């Protein structure tokens, strides 16, 4: 293990390369580890492989003293008290590491046995915004989504944990992939989903608002390529693949759980979601479903829809199924990839005005064309900040 020659205000100032095992070498703050002295068996390698993270994902938390240099990412050294480490290769930069050890030696160096007497905490600070998508007439309307920008993809476990902590119906993760092209993933508090309309619109809004991209923006997703661009009315246009629903039947117990009498059911269809059409928009607005039962159904969600009034062509509400972790989604863009062609055929229209009747409410314009559906809507940024992500 590395040893300091004397203890002063900075116990690591005079650290030098010292053998701490057969052929093993510790870190040198003033230079790189020579190629012929790397055994890849030492403490630094074990710790860094398990815990070190590339800091281009986030901002610097703390830094004291010069960075510790390593010539390979997997040999990124970790020393007691070190607050920053860097590597000149493969974009590995500052990894923010706190080292706490209850067994500090008189020289100020931690002693770590095989069982591990210390603890490493690794955290990133990532930019995050919360955006309301498909905002309607009320300033408090729309569906809130968190949008987090990454520079390297994190593990599914970390992404899901952050989405659960955010508590929004969806958290969108953006990763740059060339000019005006981004990888995009969506997580509910319960799982990753293959399509989320409102979080995609929110992601596009964020990139355009911050001048991080120019429209049209292309997103590579689990549902293929999606795009967001500005619309003629000053809002945003989201292009989605059509999700043509097929005729189906309501599973046993669903109508009871929704509080819908069978006589009020006009049709049942199935796409990503179960779609139940009823005879009156009042039925939709007054639903008080049994969410516990609905969340036992092996389906993404349950949509209840009806014809609208006046300039509104149709209305709907969306309730979560198994594992989604959401009782009711305020405005569900992806569901309208199925609702738009369904109501377009009924009303013989390819441009339809839609409203979602959740407590927040939201407004969409749907345009059906060929194998695609374009959703027009507006977004509003509610807050900007950073979020600390623990990777330990």
N, C-alpha and C positions, 0 to 999 in steps of 0.2 A: 504494500500500500504506500502511496505517496507520503512523504514526511517533510515537515517544515524544519528549516535549520534553526529558527528561533521564533518566538512568539512576539508579535508587536501588534499595532493597530490592524494590520492586514496580514494574517497568518499565512496567506498564500502568495505574498509578494515575491518571496525567494524560492518558491517551489521549483524543483528541478526533476528531471526524469530519474526515477529510481526503480530498480528491480523490486517487485513485491511478490515474485514467484518465479519459477524456472522459465526464463525467457519472456517474462511479462514486464510491461512498462507502464508507468503512470503518466499522467498528463503533464505537459510543460506549457505554462502560460505564455512563454516567450517564443515558442517555435513549434513546428509540427513533429509528430512522432516519425522517426526514420522508418522507411519501408521494411528494412531488415530486422527491426526490433518489435514488430507487432506479432504477438502470439495469438491474439483473439481468444484468450482464455481468462482475461483479468476482470476485476471488479467493474472497471469503467465500461467494458463491453456489455457485461451482464445487465448493468443498470440502464445503460443508454438504449439497448435493444428493447428493453421492457418498457421504458418510460419516456425517452426523449421524443420530442415532437418538433416539426419544422415551424419556426415562428412566423413565416410569411402568412400563416393563417390568421394571425392576430397581432395585436399591439404589445409593446413591451410592458411588462408589469413592473419589474424592478431591475436595476443594474448597479452593481458595485464592482469597481475595479475593471481591469482589462479582460477581454474575452479569453476563454481557454480555447486553444486551437487544436483541431483534429483534422487529419487528412481524409478520413472516411466517415460517412454518416454512422455506420454501425460501431465506430470507435469513439463516438462523441463522448468525451470524458465528463464525469459527474464528480465533483469534489465537495466536501463539506464547506458550506458557506458560499459556494459559487452561485451567482445570480444570473449569469449569462454564459452560454457556450456558443461557439460558431464553427462552421465548417465551410471551406471555400468551394465545395463541390455540390452539384445536384440540388442547388437552391436550399440546402440546409443552412439556416441562419440561426438567429437567437432562439434558443429553447429555454423557456422560463421555468426554472427548477428551484423549488424550495427544499432544503435538506434540513431535517430536524432529527437530531440523535440524542438520546438521553445518556449516552456513554461517550462523552467527549474526552479525549486524552489530554494530558497536560500541554501537549504541543498544539492543541486546538484542532486536532484532526479526529474525525469520527472513526471509530473502530466498528466494523460490521462483520459479524460472524455469518456462518452458513444460514442460521435461522433468520438473520436480518434484524438488526437492532435499531435501524433507522427507518424513516418514512420519507418517501418522495411524493410531493404534490406537484402536478403539472396542470397548468390552466392557461387557456387562451382567452383573449378578449376579441370578440368578433363584432363587426358592425351589424346592427339589426334595425329594422324599421317595422312599424305596425301601420298597416294601410287598410282602410275600408274600401272594398270593391263593390261595384254595382250599386252605388249610392243612388237613392231615390230622391223624392221631394224633401224629406226631412234630413237635416244635417247629421242626425245620429243614426241614419239608416245605413244599409250595406253590411257586408260580411267582412269581419276583420281577419286579416292574415298577417302573420309575421314573415318577413323576408330576411334571410341571412345570407351574406356573401362569403364564399369560401375561396381559397386559392389552391386547396387540395382537398380531395374528398375525405371526410371523416368516416369512422365506422358507423354501421347501421345502429349499433347500440347507443352511440353518442348522439346521433341525429334524432333518434326516437326519444331519448331522455330529455333533450332540449325541447322538442315539440311538446312533450308532456308537461314540462315546466312552464312553457309559454302559455298553454291552456287555450290557445285559439283553435278553431276547428281545423285549420291547416297551417303548417309552417313550411315555407318554400325555401329550398337551398339552391343557391346559384353558384355555378362554377364556370369561369370564362373558358371559352373553347374557340377562340379566334375572333375576328372582327364581327361585331354585332351577332355573335353566336354564343350560346350559353347552354351548358348542361343544367337541367332543372329536375329536382326531385321534390315530392310532397309527402309530408308525414302528418297524420292526425295524432292526437294524444295516445292512440292505441296501435297504429300500424302505418306502414307505407302504402299509399294508394297509387293506382296507375294513371289517374287523371284527376285534376282539380282545376276547374275553370276560374274561380274567383282568385285563387292564389297565383295563377298564371297571369291574369290581368294585373294583379298587384305587383308582381315581379316586373312586368313590362313598364308599368307606371313608374316604379322606382328607378329603373335604369334610364328611362327617358328624362325623368325629373332631375336626376343627378348628372345628366349628360355623360353617362357611362356607356351609352350606346345610341345609335340612331336607328330610327325605324326604316323598314320593318325588322324587328328583332326575331331571330329564329331560336327556338328552344328545342334541344334534343331531350326527349322524355321517354318514359315507358310506353306511351301511346304514340310514339313516332314524333315527327316534326310538327311543332305548333308555332304560331307566329302572333306577335302583337304589333300593332301599328297605330298611329293616330287616325282618327276618323274625321270625316268632313265636318261634323258638328262640334269638333273640338274635344271630343271624348277619345275613347280607345276602342279598337276593334280587335277581337280575339278570334282567331281562326281555329276551329276544331274539326276533327273527323266526325261525320254523322254517325249516330248510334241508333239505327232504325229498330224500333221495338217490335216484338212479335206478340201475338195474342197468347194469353196465359190464363191461369186461374189463381185466385187468392188462396194461399195456404190456410189450413184449418186454424182458426183462432185469430187470424189477422184482423178481420172486420170487427170482431168483438173488442180486441185490444185498441183499435182505432176509435171505437164508438160509432161506427157507421152501420146503419141498417142496410141489409142486402137490397131492399127495394130502391135505395138511393144510388146503387152502383150501376154505372152505364157500361163500363168495360174494364178489363184488367189486361195489362200488357207487361212484358218483361224485357228489359235491356240490362244495363249494369244494375239497375234498380227495379223493384216491383212498382208498377205505375197503376194506380187505381183512379179511374175517372168517375166523379160523382156528378149529381144533377144540379148542384147549386154552389156558388162561391161561398155562401154563408156557412155551409157544412165544413168547407176547408178552413175558414178563419176561426171557427169555434171548436176545432178538434182539441181534445185533451187526452192524448194516447197513453197507454200503458207502456212506457219505455222499457221497463224491465223485460216484458214479454217480447217486444219487437227486437230487442238486442239478443234474443236467443235464435233468431232466424238466420240461416246461412246465406245471407245476402248483404250486399253493401248498404242498401238503404231502401226505404219505402216512400214513394211519392204519392201524394193525393192531389189531384188536379181537377179543375172545373173551368167552364167558360167564364170569361170576365164580363165586365160591363163597360159601356161607353167605348172609349178608345182602347181599352185593355182587352186583348184577345183571349188570354187565359191566365189563370192564377194557379199557384201550387204551394205545397209545403213538403219538406223533406225530413225524414226521421231515420236515425242511424240503426243499422243492423249489427250483426255480431262483430265484435272486436274493434269497431271504428272508434269508440270512445267519445262519441258525440250524440247527445239526445236529439237535438234538432239543429240543422244547419241553417243559418239565417238566409243565405242566398246561395244557390247551388248551380254554378255555371255548367258543370259537366252534365247534370241532369237535363239541361235544356238542349243538349245535343240530341236527346231522344224526344223531349217534349215538343220541340220546334217542328220536326217532320210529322209527328203525330197530329198536332193541331193544324199544321199547314195543310195536310191532306183533308182534314175535316172541314176547314174553312175555305179551302181552295185559295190559299194565300202563301206567298213565299217570304213576306215580311210581316212579322207579328210583334205586338207589344205584350210583354209579360211582366207580371208582378209576383213576387214571392211574399206570402202573408205571414211570415214569422213575426215575432214581437219587434224585431228591428226593421224588417221589411227591406225590399230592394227592387230595383227596376232594371229590366233588360230589354233590348230590341234584338230580335232573332231574325236572321236572314238565311234562308235555306237555298242552297245552290249545288246541284249535283251531289257529290259525296262529301260535301263540307257544310258546316254551319258556322256562320259568323255571328258572334255576340257583341253588341255594342253596349258600352257602359262607361261610367265615370268612377274615378277613384279619388280618395282623399287621404293624405298622409297625416296620421295622428301623432306619431312621435318618432324620433330618431335617437339612437344611442348605441351602447355596446352591451354585450352580454358575456359574462364569464363562463366558459365551458370547462368543466373539470374532466380531464382525460384519464385520471388515475383509476 
